[in-house]
């Protein structure tokens, strides 16, 4: 048997990493962070357990990268959905609704993500986090910011604050109220994006996260 080419090996590595990311969000959503082990994630992904440490330093970094993937693909999907809009105000409204929608639909994942950010290591630098930053930075620029370097971190802080407020155990704030405050802050009309009265939710499609992970076949890798 001839050895695999470099391109084939690269594709196998890509799929392996994708499967681990998908397995991480699925299992943490089902069981919570503490009840999910790296072995569980490897088994769900159909990967050798040693591959987890090859791609990620530990469970917290893996889960944070996986949630960043979920966030940036959800945001990407919202920004590009039809009818596609180049209007900066519409795109900012869609971005706000995308992040708040994730908080509403996947509270276990988003709560764990917020908790992970408060750990000593903070943000994990990874391709998923960089893509999320690029999308939010572009959204701020299209909105008309004259100083994206200053306004992007402020938008990020506003969104993180809203997510936290929606998830505080015992005293969560309702998502529509948080949306209204963010829209007021940025001068956005209520009808932009997906107003709560028009948001019917995603049902089973919203719970199926596989579309955000280009895994191909979950074949065993040698």
N, CA, C and O of each residue as an XYZ file, in Angstrom:
888
protein
N       0.847     -1.192      0.000
C       0.000      0.000      0.000
C       0.883      1.243      0.000
O       1.774      1.382      0.838
N       0.632      2.132     -0.933
C       1.448      3.334     -1.037
C       1.102      4.288      0.103
O      -0.041      4.318      0.558
N       2.093      5.078      0.576
C       1.821      6.008      1.675
C       0.844      7.104      1.247
O       0.772      7.474      0.075
N       0.100      7.609      2.225
C      -0.856      8.665      1.927
C      -0.133      9.959      1.589
O       0.933     10.250      2.131
N      -0.721     10.726      0.694
C      -0.122     11.993      0.313
C      -0.292     13.010      1.432
O      -1.093     12.820      2.346
N       0.484     14.107      1.344
C       0.388     15.157      2.356
C      -1.010     15.758      2.391
O      -1.516     16.084      3.465
N      -1.639     15.909      1.226
C      -2.981     16.500      1.185
C      -4.014     15.576      1.837
O      -4.930     16.048      2.510
N      -3.871     14.275      1.641
C      -4.784     13.323      2.278
C      -4.606     13.359      3.791
O      -5.589     13.360      4.532
N      -3.355     13.389      4.252
C      -3.109     13.459      5.690
C      -3.679     14.739      6.296
O      -4.229     14.723      7.398
N      -3.544     15.836      5.573
C      -4.065     17.104      6.054
C      -5.593     17.058      6.167
O      -6.166     17.579      7.124
N      -6.240     16.436      5.193
C      -7.696     16.312      5.236
C      -8.133     15.420      6.393
O      -9.130     15.712      7.053
N      -7.405     14.343      6.647
C      -7.733     13.477      7.774
C      -7.586     14.214      9.098
O      -8.412     14.055      9.997
N      -6.528     15.024      9.219
C      -6.343     15.799     10.445
C      -7.469     16.815     10.618
O      -7.967     17.015     11.727
N      -7.870     17.456      9.515
C      -8.960     18.433      9.586
C     -10.244     17.771     10.054
O     -10.934     18.297     10.928
N     -10.568     16.622      9.478
C     -11.804     15.934      9.852
C     -11.755     15.458     11.298
O     -12.757     15.501     12.013
N     -10.579     15.004     11.720
C     -10.438     14.541     13.092
C     -10.691     15.671     14.078
O     -11.389     15.483     15.074
N     -10.131     16.841     13.807
C     -10.335     17.996     14.676
C     -11.808     18.429     14.669
O     -12.371     18.763     15.711
N     -12.419     18.418     13.485
C     -13.835     18.790     13.378
C     -14.708     17.847     14.199
O     -15.633     18.290     14.880
N     -14.422     16.563     14.137
C     -15.227     15.593     14.884
C     -15.110     15.824     16.387
O     -16.089     15.693     17.122
N     -13.907     16.168     16.835
C     -13.723     16.434     18.261
C     -14.502     17.675     18.690
O     -15.109     17.684     19.761
N     -14.489     18.718     17.869
C     -15.251     19.926     18.191
C     -16.744     19.623     18.262
O     -17.428     20.053     19.191
N     -17.241     18.887     17.282
C     -18.668     18.562     17.267
C     -19.042     17.692     18.464
O     -20.059     17.933     19.114
N     -18.230     16.687     18.754
C     -18.523     15.813     19.890
C     -18.525     16.600     21.197
O     -19.327     16.321     22.089
N     -17.635     17.576     21.315
C     -17.552     18.363     22.545
C     -18.837     19.150     22.782
O     -19.374     19.130     23.889
N     -19.339     19.846     21.755
C     -20.559     20.637     21.980
C     -21.760     19.725     22.218
O     -22.629     20.052     23.026
N     -21.818     18.595     21.533
C     -22.935     17.680     21.728
C     -22.971     17.152     23.159
O     -24.019     17.163     23.806
N     -21.817     16.691     23.650
C     -21.781     16.054     24.963
C     -21.955     17.062     26.096
O     -22.655     16.783     27.069
N     -21.328     18.226     25.978
C     -21.494     19.233     27.030
C     -22.943     19.722     27.069
O     -23.481     19.974     28.146
N     -23.575     19.858     25.902
C     -24.988     20.246     25.873
C     -25.861     19.186     26.541
O     -26.844     19.517     27.204
N     -25.503     17.909     26.366
C     -26.301     16.814     26.926
C     -26.043     16.595     28.413
O     -26.978     16.373     29.182
N     -24.754     16.659     28.823
C     -24.382     16.215     30.162
C     -23.838     17.319     31.060
O     -23.805     17.157     32.280
N     -23.413     18.434     30.480
C     -22.704     19.448     31.243
C     -21.207     19.231     31.162
O     -20.743     18.166     30.755
N     -20.458     20.243     31.551
C     -19.005     20.214     31.407
C     -18.348     19.196     32.329
O     -17.532     18.388     31.886
N     -18.703     19.233     33.611
C     -18.031     18.370     34.583
C     -18.274     16.892     34.303
O     -17.389     16.068     34.534
N     -19.466     16.543     33.805
C     -19.803     15.137     33.567
C     -19.256     14.614     32.242
O     -19.395     13.429     31.941
N     -18.642     15.478     31.454
C     -18.088     15.070     30.159
C     -16.581     14.938     30.284
O     -15.905     15.877     30.705
N     -16.052     13.774     29.921
C     -14.611     13.553     29.977
C     -14.012     13.622     28.576
O     -14.719     13.518     27.573
N     -12.703     13.798     28.533
C     -12.024     13.774     27.240
C     -12.189     12.420     26.563
O     -12.280     12.342     25.338
N     -12.228     11.349     27.362
C     -12.459     10.031     26.795
C     -13.832      9.922     26.152
O     -13.979      9.324     25.086
N     -14.847     10.506     26.806
C     -16.193     10.520     26.230
C     -16.189     11.231     24.877
O     -16.789     10.761     23.911
N     -15.502     12.373     24.830
C     -15.461     13.161     23.596
C     -14.764     12.381     22.494
O     -15.240     12.349     21.360
N     -13.640     11.753     22.817
C     -12.923     10.969     21.815
C     -13.787      9.817     21.311
O     -13.826      9.545     20.111
N     -14.480      9.141     22.229
C     -15.334      8.023     21.831
C     -16.467      8.491     20.926
O     -16.751      7.855     19.910
N     -17.120      9.600     21.286
C     -18.207     10.121     20.457
C     -17.687     10.513     19.073
O     -18.379     10.331     18.072
N     -16.470     11.049     19.021
C     -15.886     11.488     17.751
C     -15.372     10.322     16.914
O     -15.086     10.493     15.729
N     -15.251      9.142     17.514
C     -14.686      8.009     16.790
C     -13.197      8.160     16.574
O     -12.663      7.672     15.578
N     -12.513      8.831     17.495
C     -11.086      9.100     17.377
C     -10.327      8.406     18.498
O     -10.889      8.096     19.548
N      -9.045      8.168     18.257
C      -8.184      7.643     19.316
C      -8.051      8.704     20.405
O      -7.979      9.895     20.104
N      -8.019      8.281     21.662
C      -8.007      9.251     22.764
C      -6.753     10.107     22.753
O      -6.790     11.258     23.189
N      -5.651      9.570     22.264
C      -4.422     10.350     22.217
C      -4.493     11.528     21.266
O      -3.713     12.473     21.385
N      -5.432     11.480     20.313
C      -5.549     12.583     19.357
C      -6.084     13.855     20.001
O      -5.821     14.952     19.509
N      -6.831     13.724     21.094
C      -7.392     14.911     21.739
C      -6.264     15.828     22.195
O      -6.297     17.030     21.929
N      -5.270     15.276     22.877
C      -4.164     16.099     23.374
C      -3.266     16.573     22.249
O      -2.514     17.531     22.426
N      -3.326     15.926     21.096
C      -2.548     16.385     19.938
C      -3.096     17.717     19.433
O      -2.327     18.584     19.017
N      -4.423     17.889     19.467
C      -5.054     19.097     18.942
C      -5.327     20.151     20.011
O      -5.332     21.345     19.709
N      -5.558     19.725     21.269
C      -5.986     20.663     22.304
C      -5.239     20.387     23.601
O      -5.026     19.227     23.953
N      -4.830     21.456     24.332
C      -4.096     21.256     25.588
C      -4.919     20.563     26.669
O      -4.365     19.879     27.530
N      -6.246     20.738     26.628
C      -7.078     20.140     27.664
C      -8.548     20.291     27.339
O      -8.916     20.824     26.292
N      -9.387     19.817     28.251
C     -10.838     19.827     28.000
C     -11.389     21.239     27.909
O     -12.220     21.521     27.044
N     -10.944     22.130     28.782
C     -11.487     23.484     28.774
C     -11.188     24.186     27.449
O     -12.043     24.875     26.893
N      -9.953     24.001     26.948
C      -9.596     24.629     25.680
C     -10.381     24.037     24.519
O     -10.790     24.756     23.608
N     -10.587     22.736     24.553
C     -11.368     22.073     23.508
C     -12.807     22.589     23.508
O     -13.348     22.922     22.454
N     -13.420     22.656     24.677
C     -14.816     23.089     24.746
C     -14.938     24.555     24.353
O     -15.889     24.934     23.670
N     -13.983     25.388     24.778
C     -14.064     26.800     24.403
C     -13.935     26.965     22.886
O     -14.659     27.761     22.287
N     -13.019     26.220     22.263
C     -12.895     26.281     20.803
C     -14.175     25.800     20.131
O     -14.610     26.366     19.128
N     -14.774     24.751     20.689
C     -16.005     24.214     20.106
C     -17.147     25.224     20.188
O     -17.914     25.366     19.235
N     -17.269     25.924     21.311
C     -18.340     26.917     21.433
C     -18.042     28.134     20.565
O     -18.959     28.727     19.997
N     -16.769     28.512     20.456
C     -16.427     29.593     19.530
C     -16.796     29.199     18.096
O     -17.238     30.047     17.320
N     -16.622     27.937     17.741
C     -17.044     27.483     16.416
C     -18.558     27.638     16.273
O     -19.041     28.158     15.267
N     -19.289     27.193     17.265
C     -20.743     27.319     17.222
C     -21.161     28.775     17.089
O     -22.092     29.090     16.348
N     -20.484     29.655     17.797
C     -20.822     31.070     17.750
C     -20.508     31.684     16.390
O     -21.338     32.398     15.827
N     -19.334     31.415     15.864
C     -18.986     32.082     14.605
C     -19.777     31.529     13.430
O     -20.082     32.269     12.495
N     -20.115     30.240     13.456
C     -20.915     29.699     12.361
C     -22.367     30.161     12.459
O     -23.009     30.397     11.436
N     -22.889     30.293     13.677
C     -24.238     30.833     13.860
C     -24.293     32.278     13.378
O     -25.234     32.675     12.690
N     -23.283     33.057     13.740
C     -23.218     34.448     13.310
C     -23.088     34.546     11.797
O     -23.760     35.355     11.158
N     -22.226     33.721     11.234
C     -22.028     33.695      9.783
C     -23.339     33.376      9.067
O     -23.695     34.027      8.085
N     -24.044     32.380      9.563
C     -25.316     31.970      8.981
C     -26.338     33.105      9.043
O     -27.072     33.331      8.081
N     -26.389     33.811     10.161
C     -27.338     34.909     10.312
C     -27.007     36.063      9.376
O     -27.908     36.658      8.784
N     -25.730     36.383      9.236
C     -25.326     37.510      8.394
C     -25.548     37.229      6.908
O     -25.796     38.150      6.130
N     -25.458     35.968      6.521
C     -25.530     35.632      5.096
C     -26.891     35.111      4.656
O     -27.081     34.819      3.475
N     -27.836     34.988      5.570
C     -29.126     34.419      5.183
C     -29.865     35.356      4.210
O     -29.634     36.565      4.186
N     -30.736     34.773      3.433
C     -31.541     35.540      2.477
C     -32.760     36.162      3.172
O     -33.334     35.544      4.069
N     -33.157     37.358      2.774
C     -32.492     38.195      1.783
C     -31.222     38.796      2.367
O     -31.252     39.428      3.423
N     -30.105     38.594      1.670
C     -28.828     39.089      2.162
C     -28.829     40.609      2.164
O     -29.368     41.242      1.255
N     -28.227     41.184      3.183
C     -28.221     42.635      3.315
C     -26.801     43.144      3.527
O     -26.007     42.541      4.249
N     -26.501     44.266      2.881
C     -25.234     44.947      3.099
C     -25.401     46.126      4.058
O     -24.427     46.805      4.381
N     -26.626     46.371      4.511
C     -26.893     47.482      5.414
C     -26.264     47.209      6.779
O     -26.533     46.180      7.398
N     -25.434     48.126      7.240
C     -24.711     47.919      8.480
C     -25.593     47.781      9.697
O     -25.284     47.006     10.602
N     -26.693     48.523      9.736
C     -27.606     48.444     10.874
C     -28.330     47.104     10.909
O     -28.505     46.520     11.979
N     -28.755     46.613      9.742
C     -29.396     45.300      9.672
C     -28.420     44.204     10.087
O     -28.798     43.276     10.802
N     -27.184     44.302      9.651
C     -26.199     43.275      9.980
C     -25.872     43.277     11.472
O     -25.683     42.215     12.065
N     -25.804     44.451     12.077
C     -25.565     44.502     13.521
C     -26.756     43.910     14.272
O     -26.571     43.198     15.258
N     -27.968     44.195     13.819
C     -29.153     43.623     14.456
C     -29.132     42.102     14.343
O     -29.465     41.402     15.299
N     -28.744     41.595     13.185
C     -28.663     40.139     13.017
C     -27.605     39.541     13.941
O     -27.796     38.454     14.485
N     -26.495     40.248     14.116
C     -25.437     39.745     14.999
C     -25.930     39.663     16.437
O     -25.704     38.660     17.114
N     -26.595     40.701     16.903
C     -27.147     40.695     18.259
C     -28.138     39.551     18.421
O     -28.083     38.818     19.408
N     -29.040     39.393     17.462
C     -30.048     38.339     17.553
C     -29.417     36.947     17.500
O     -29.900     36.022     18.155
N     -28.337     36.794     16.721
C     -27.679     35.489     16.626
C     -27.095     35.071     17.968
O     -27.284     33.932     18.396
N     -26.379     35.989     18.645
C     -25.757     35.644     19.923
C     -26.805     35.445     21.017
O     -26.694     34.520     21.822
N     -27.818     36.305     21.049
C     -28.872     36.126     22.040
C     -29.670     34.852     21.766
O     -30.113     34.184     22.701
N     -29.857     34.510     20.483
C     -30.553     33.277     20.145
C     -29.803     32.047     20.613
O     -30.412     31.092     21.096
N     -28.472     32.062     20.473
C     -27.667     30.951     20.987
C     -27.825     30.820     22.496
O     -27.923     29.712     23.024
N     -27.850     31.947     23.178
C     -27.994     31.942     24.634
C     -29.331     31.333     25.037
O     -29.412     30.562     25.993
N     -30.365     31.686     24.304
C     -31.703     31.154     24.582
C     -31.797     29.660     24.265
O     -32.381     28.896     25.035
N     -31.220     29.243     23.127
C     -31.399     27.873     22.653
C     -30.407     26.884     23.251
O     -30.697     25.691     23.330
N     -29.233     27.368     23.674
C     -28.185     26.470     24.183
C     -27.597     27.030     25.483
O     -26.405     27.332     25.544
N     -28.428     27.170     26.521
C     -27.957     27.804     27.755
C     -26.835     27.038     28.451
O     -25.952     27.660     29.042
N     -26.843     25.722     28.397
C     -25.792     24.945     29.071
C     -24.436     25.244     28.435
O     -23.452     25.478     29.138
N     -24.389     25.235     27.111
C     -23.136     25.520     26.412
C     -22.665     26.948     26.671
O     -21.489     27.175     26.957
N     -23.578     27.903     26.573
C     -23.169     29.293     26.728
C     -22.795     29.608     28.174
O     -21.901     30.420     28.414
N     -23.464     28.980     29.141
C     -23.097     29.190     30.545
C     -21.698     28.646     30.811
O     -20.899     29.285     31.495
N     -21.404     27.461     30.267
C     -20.076     26.905     30.438
C     -19.025     27.766     29.751
O     -17.920     27.934     30.266
N     -19.371     28.310     28.590
C     -18.437     29.176     27.879
C     -18.097     30.402     28.720
O     -16.927     30.763     28.842
N     -19.099     31.037     29.294
C     -18.848     32.204     30.121
C     -18.007     31.841     31.341
O     -17.103     32.586     31.719
N     -18.302     30.706     31.951
C     -17.520     30.274     33.114
C     -16.065     30.024     32.714
O     -15.147     30.363     33.460
N     -15.859     29.432     31.542
C     -14.500     29.162     31.084
C     -13.698     30.429     30.846
O     -12.490     30.458     31.083
N     -14.365     31.476     30.377
C     -13.670     32.735     30.115
C     -13.182     33.395     31.400
O     -12.252     34.201     31.371
N     -13.806     33.055     32.528
C     -13.408     33.643     33.803
C     -12.282     32.874     34.474
O     -11.796     33.275     35.532
N     -11.864     31.764     33.860
C     -10.723     31.024     34.380
C      -9.434     31.774     34.060
O      -9.437     32.727     33.281
N      -8.351     31.343     34.657
C      -7.078     32.070     34.529
C      -6.625     32.225     33.090
O      -6.048     33.249     32.724
N      -6.889     31.186     32.249
C      -6.392     31.257     30.880
C      -7.221     32.151     29.973
O      -6.760     32.545     28.901
N      -8.448     32.478     30.393
C      -9.267     33.401     29.620
C      -9.546     32.898     28.220
O      -9.812     31.714     28.012
N      -9.481     33.817     27.253
C      -9.735     33.459     25.864
C      -8.704     32.462     25.364
O      -7.517     32.578     25.670
N      -9.154     31.500     24.608
C      -8.263     30.573     23.925
C      -8.037     31.090     22.508
O      -8.988     31.272     21.748
N      -6.783     31.322     22.160
C      -6.462     31.732     20.792
C      -6.549     30.514     19.885
O      -5.756     29.582     20.015
N      -7.491     30.520     18.984
C      -7.693     29.386     18.094
C      -8.357     29.896     16.821
O      -8.859     31.020     16.808
N      -8.373     29.103     15.751
C      -9.010     29.558     14.507
C     -10.462     29.956     14.697
O     -10.930     30.896     14.054
N     -11.185     29.262     15.565
C     -12.603     29.560     15.776
C     -12.784     30.930     16.426
O     -13.663     31.699     16.035
N     -11.950     31.230     17.416
C     -12.061     32.522     18.090
C     -11.664     33.656     17.151
O     -12.278     34.723     17.167
N     -10.639     33.426     16.334
C     -10.210     34.464     15.393
C     -11.289     34.745     14.355
O     -11.498     35.899     13.982
N     -11.971     33.715     13.887
C     -13.030     33.922     12.900
C     -14.192     34.691     13.514
O     -14.770     35.560     12.860
N     -14.541     34.388     14.751
C     -15.599     35.130     15.429
C     -15.219     36.606     15.547
O     -16.052     37.484     15.319
N     -13.970     36.876     15.900
C     -13.502     38.256     16.013
C     -13.573     38.978     14.675
O     -13.972     40.140     14.609
N     -13.185     38.285     13.612
C     -13.227     38.892     12.275
C     -14.652     39.277     11.895
O     -14.888     40.370     11.381
N     -15.600     38.378     12.148
C     -16.995     38.649     11.785
C     -17.572     39.821     12.575
O     -18.258     40.676     12.016
N     -17.290     39.855     13.881
C     -17.806     40.949     14.694
C     -17.118     42.268     14.336
O     -17.756     43.320     14.318
N     -15.809     42.207     14.050
C     -15.107     43.413     13.638
C     -15.645     43.952     12.328
O     -15.808     45.163     12.176
N     -15.924     43.064     11.375
C     -16.498     43.486     10.099
C     -17.894     44.072     10.295
O     -18.267     45.033      9.623
N     -18.663     43.493     11.216
C     -20.001     44.010     11.492
C     -19.928     45.436     12.034
O     -20.709     46.298     11.630
N     -18.996     45.681     12.941
C     -18.820     47.021     13.498
C     -18.409     48.001     12.402
O     -18.896     49.130     12.359
N     -17.513     47.568     11.519
C     -17.061     48.444     10.437
C     -18.211     48.798      9.505
O     -18.350     49.955      9.111
N     -19.039     47.817      9.147
C     -20.168     48.074      8.252
C     -21.236     48.933      8.928
O     -21.975     49.660      8.264
N     -21.306     48.840     10.239
C     -22.246     49.674     10.989
C     -21.857     51.152     10.887
O     -22.687     52.039     11.085
N     -20.594     51.396     10.578
C     -20.153     52.773     10.386
C     -19.152     53.266     11.401
O     -18.948     54.473     11.531
N     -18.517     52.349     12.133
C     -17.550     52.750     13.145
C     -16.371     53.495     12.523
O     -15.846     53.102     11.481
N     -15.976     54.564     13.176
C     -14.783     55.300     12.747
C     -13.541     54.771     13.438
O     -12.427     55.149     13.077
N     -13.714     53.898     14.430
C     -12.585     53.340     15.179
C     -12.930     51.909     15.576
O     -13.352     51.650     16.703
N     -12.746     50.991     14.641
C     -13.126     49.590     14.875
C     -12.336     48.997     16.039
O     -12.876     48.189     16.795
N     -11.078     49.377     16.198
C     -10.252     48.816     17.274
C     -10.832     49.129     18.645
O     -10.674     48.342     19.579
N     -11.491     50.253     18.772
C     -12.125     50.598     20.048
C     -13.556     50.082     20.131
O     -13.995     49.633     21.189
N     -14.282     50.146     19.020
C     -15.709     49.813     19.045
C     -15.967     48.309     19.025
O     -16.976     47.855     19.565
N     -15.067     47.522     18.408
C     -15.264     46.068     18.422
C     -15.203     45.497     19.846
O     -16.101     44.747     20.229
N     -14.167     45.829     20.647
C     -14.171     45.302     22.023
C     -15.386     45.741     22.827
O     -15.858     45.000     23.689
N     -15.901     46.947     22.553
C     -17.087     47.406     23.272
C     -18.312     46.576     22.887
O     -19.109     46.212     23.750
N     -18.464     46.277     21.594
C     -19.570     45.412     21.178
C     -19.437     44.039     21.816
O     -20.414     43.478     22.312
N     -18.231     43.504     21.801
C     -18.000     42.193     22.418
C     -18.381     42.224     23.896
O     -19.016     41.294     24.394
N     -17.993     43.296     24.600
C     -18.322     43.409     26.018
C     -19.834     43.524     26.232
O     -20.380     42.939     27.167
N     -20.499     44.275     25.365
C     -21.956     44.421     25.472
C     -22.646     43.070     25.282
O     -23.570     42.728     26.020
N     -22.198     42.320     24.304
C     -22.800     41.009     24.037
C     -22.527     40.035     25.182
O     -23.420     39.301     25.604
N     -21.293     40.032     25.679
C     -20.957     39.143     26.788
C     -21.772     39.501     28.029
O     -22.225     38.618     28.758
N     -21.955     40.793     28.263
C     -22.765     41.208     29.405
C     -24.208     40.752     29.281
O     -24.824     40.343     30.265
N     -24.752     40.822     28.059
C     -26.124     40.376     27.842
C     -26.246     38.867     28.036
O     -27.208     38.390     28.638
N     -25.265     38.116     27.522
C     -25.285     36.661     27.692
C     -25.235     36.317     29.179
O     -25.999     35.476     29.653
N     -24.345     36.963     29.901
C     -24.235     36.714     31.344
C     -25.549     37.016     32.047
O     -26.016     36.229     32.871
N     -26.146     38.164     31.718
C     -27.394     38.558     32.382
C     -28.521     37.571     32.108
O     -29.372     37.342     32.967
N     -28.527     36.985     30.910
C     -29.572     36.021     30.555
C     -29.400     34.679     31.245
O     -30.345     33.895     31.327
N     -28.187     34.407     31.747
C     -27.880     33.081     32.272
C     -27.643     33.038     33.774
O     -27.379     31.966     34.317
N     -27.730     34.174     34.460
C     -27.488     34.182     35.900
C     -28.509     33.278     36.591
O     -29.709     33.529     36.483
N     -28.074     32.244     37.290
C     -29.029     31.352     37.954
C     -29.891     32.096     38.971
O     -29.388     32.863     39.792
N     -31.178     31.857     38.899
C     -32.098     32.440     39.861
C     -32.649     33.793     39.478
O     -33.798     34.100     39.799
N     -31.859     34.618     38.796
C     -32.332     35.963     38.438
C     -31.993     36.290     36.973
O     -31.440     37.354     36.696
N     -32.316     35.394     36.040
C     -31.991     35.692     34.643
C     -32.875     36.810     34.101
O     -34.052     36.913     34.446
N     -32.290     37.642     33.250
C     -33.086     38.666     32.574
C     -33.657     38.091     31.297
O     -32.991     37.290     30.641
N     -34.874     38.475     30.917
C     -35.469     37.950     29.683
C     -34.721     38.461     28.463
O     -34.322     39.623     28.396
N     -34.539     37.561     27.494
C     -33.807     37.910     26.275
C     -34.429     39.106     25.548
O     -33.677     39.966     25.091
N     -35.766     39.213     25.412
C     -36.318     40.389     24.729
C     -35.930     41.709     25.388
O     -35.693     42.700     24.697
N     -35.865     41.729     26.711
C     -35.475     42.960     27.402
C     -34.017     43.301     27.125
O     -33.674     44.469     26.941
N     -33.166     42.291     27.096
C     -31.748     42.508     26.794
C     -31.574     42.975     25.353
O     -30.752     43.842     25.059
N     -32.356     42.389     24.473
C     -32.320     42.817     23.066
C     -32.728     44.280     22.945
O     -32.090     45.056     22.234
N     -33.792     44.648     23.643
C     -34.281     46.022     23.571
C     -33.213     47.006     24.039
O     -33.052     48.075     23.449
N     -32.485     46.651     25.095
C     -31.454     47.548     25.609
C     -30.292     47.671     24.623
O     -29.777     48.769     24.411
N     -29.875     46.562     24.022
C     -28.795     46.610     23.037
C     -29.214     47.399     21.800
O     -28.432     48.176     21.252
N     -30.444     47.191     21.374
C     -30.934     47.944     20.210
C     -31.016     49.435     20.532
O     -30.713     50.270     19.679
N     -31.422     49.773     21.754
C     -31.472     51.176     22.138
C     -30.063     51.777     22.145
O     -29.847     52.889     21.664
N     -29.121     51.029     22.693
C     -27.740     51.517     22.784
C     -27.160     51.819     21.405
O     -26.448     52.807     21.226
N     -27.469     50.961     20.431
C     -26.898     51.125     19.090
C     -27.836     51.828     18.116
O     -27.537     51.946     16.927
N     -28.986     52.300     18.632
C     -29.905     53.040     17.782
C     -30.508     52.214     16.666
O     -30.690     52.709     15.553
N     -30.824     50.947     16.954
C     -31.379     50.038     15.953
C     -32.895     49.969     16.079
O     -33.432     49.922     17.186
N     -33.575     49.963     14.951
C     -35.029     49.814     14.954
C     -35.407     48.394     15.369
O     -34.745     47.427     14.992
N     -36.478     48.283     16.150
C     -36.912     46.979     16.670
C     -37.184     45.978     15.549
O     -36.987     44.778     15.740
N     -37.632     46.445     14.390
C     -38.017     45.555     13.289
C     -36.815     44.939     12.581
O     -36.985     44.006     11.797
N     -35.611     45.435     12.835
C     -34.433     44.867     12.187
C     -34.118     43.501     12.773
O     -34.599     43.139     13.846
N     -33.284     42.736     12.031
C     -32.914     41.412     12.515
C     -34.100     40.472     12.552
O     -34.875     40.389     11.599
N     -34.235     39.764     13.664
C     -35.367     38.847     13.855
C     -36.042     39.192     15.170
O     -35.680     38.639     16.209
N     -37.033     40.110     15.148
C     -37.731     40.471     16.390
C     -38.338     39.245     17.068
O     -38.734     38.305     16.380
N     -38.421     39.231     18.394
C     -38.953     38.063     19.114
C     -40.317     37.610     18.628
O     -40.599     36.412     18.605
N     -41.172     38.553     18.236
C     -42.506     38.154     17.793
C     -42.490     37.414     16.461
O     -43.459     36.737     16.116
N     -41.379     37.539     15.698
C     -41.267     36.811     14.436
C     -40.363     35.586     14.546
O     -40.235     34.811     13.598
N     -39.742     35.420     15.702
C     -38.799     34.322     15.889
C     -39.554     33.109     16.405
O     -39.953     33.060     17.568
N     -39.748     32.127     15.525
C     -40.483     30.913     15.903
C     -39.559     29.837     16.447
O     -40.013     28.736     16.760
N     -38.257     30.138     16.566
C     -37.308     29.136     17.036
C     -36.943     28.172     15.933
O     -37.464     28.255     14.821
N     -36.053     27.265     16.245
C     -35.543     26.349     15.226
C     -35.966     24.907     15.451
O     -35.733     24.057     14.591
N     -36.585     24.613     16.590
C     -37.027     23.247     16.840
C     -35.883     22.253     16.766
O     -34.795     22.507     17.282
N     -36.135     21.107     16.116
C     -35.120     20.068     16.004
C     -33.908     20.560     15.244
O     -32.781     20.176     15.558
N     -34.126     21.416     14.235
C     -33.000     21.930     13.462
C     -32.065     22.734     14.342
O     -30.851     22.701     14.140
N     -32.606     23.459     15.319
C     -31.772     24.242     16.204
C     -30.954     23.371     17.138
O     -29.858     23.754     17.547
N     -31.484     22.190     17.481
C     -30.750     21.292     18.366
C     -29.717     20.476     17.616
O     -28.763     19.996     18.229
N     -29.872     20.302     16.305
C     -28.912     19.563     15.506
C     -27.793     20.518     15.087
O     -27.986     21.380     14.229
N     -26.645     20.353     15.694
C     -25.533     21.268     15.459
C     -24.583     20.784     14.377
O     -23.576     21.437     14.105
N     -24.886     19.644     13.753
C     -23.931     19.034     12.832
C     -23.624     19.917     11.626
O     -22.548     19.810     11.038
N     -24.576     20.800     11.249
C     -24.333     21.622     10.065
C     -23.184     22.603     10.272
O     -22.663     23.158      9.305
N     -22.785     22.820     11.516
C     -21.705     23.750     11.804
C     -20.333     23.087     11.800
O     -19.322     23.752     12.022
N     -20.292     21.776     11.548
C     -19.034     21.049     11.618
C     -18.860     20.198     10.368
O     -19.617     19.252     10.149
N     -17.859     20.533      9.542
C     -17.640     19.835      8.276
C     -16.807     18.591      8.528
O     -15.603     18.565      8.276
N     -17.480     17.555      9.034
C     -16.751     16.371      9.483
C     -16.636     15.281      8.430
O     -15.749     14.433      8.529
N     -17.504     15.277      7.422
C     -17.503     14.166      6.486
C     -17.918     12.897      7.206
O     -18.674     12.944      8.177
N     -17.435     11.785      6.741
C     -17.777     10.505      7.380
C     -17.021     10.342      8.685
O     -15.843     10.690      8.776
N     -17.699      9.812      9.698
C     -17.030      9.556     10.978
C     -16.354      8.198     10.924
O     -16.750      7.254     11.608
N     -15.330      8.128     10.098
C     -14.626      6.861      9.956
C     -13.520      6.763     11.005
O     -12.964      7.774     11.432
N     -13.220      5.567     11.400
C     -12.110      5.369     12.311
C     -10.808      5.715     11.607
O     -10.607      5.355     10.447
N      -9.928      6.411     12.307
C      -8.618      6.729     11.758
C      -7.574      5.853     12.422
O      -7.623      5.582     13.622
N      -6.647      5.428     11.621
C      -5.595      4.568     12.194
C      -4.623      5.419     12.972
O      -3.661      4.899     13.537
